[in-house]
Amino acid sequence: MERRDFLGGAATLAGTSILGLGLPTTAAAAEASQDRMPPIPADKMTEEQKKAAEILLSGPRKAVDGPFVPLLRSPEFMNRLQKTGEYLRFNTKLGPSVSEFIILITARHWTQQFEWDTHAPIAAKAGVKPDVIAAISEGRRPVGMTADEEMIHNFCTELLHNQGVSEASYAPVLSRFGEGGVIDITGLVGYYSLLGMIMNVARSPIPGGKPNPLPYFPH
């Protein structure tokens, strides 16, 4: 079942938001812009936080931004988690188009504005078609997907909505990517779900005051 169907035409409805029943969408969006865990000034960081920030800055990300701003409140957790994320984002054998496609599906599921703002351009550069990206952002099943995207979309949306995957969705992914690929795909969904939850709780903003790219669906 697709997210729009599941939510009963959610993209066309108003009056409630994923952030709270009965809260107008505009009010929910305004409330969501209130950053609960802003960047910690360098002179306010503990030694553990400084070390964790230095580790992140020395890696492929080169910045303490997005989910790592709130995660810095738990520097040991951040250290362990960011190494997992480094593998999942940069070092699997899935390829960037598949990885970024998975990230977009997960970001849309959690209505995670920072993740979407960051990864939609990367996905487009990796070869995900604009119409496919637009459909995901609107909660629709895209048309014109590649064979890999079709099976990944089935697998990931089923996992996110049903908390499991049927044999019909599992078998093609297993045949195409192997057992290691199945684990990496599931890991990407789990990792970016975790980042999405952390940023949704912290209400982490998009840099530069840009408008949110994703509509809020009713709860």
Secondary structure, DSSP 8 states (H G I E B T S, - for coil): --HHHHTTSGGG--S-BTTBTT--HHHHHHHHTS-SS----GGG--HHHHHHHHHHHHSSS-S--TTHHHHTTSHHHHHHHHHHHHHHHHT-SS-HHHHHHHHHHHHHHTT-HHHHHHHHHHHHHHT--HHHHHHHHTT---SS--HHHHHHHHHHHHHHHHSS--HHHHHHHHHHHHHHHHHHHHHHHHHHHHHHHHHHHHT---GGG---SS-----
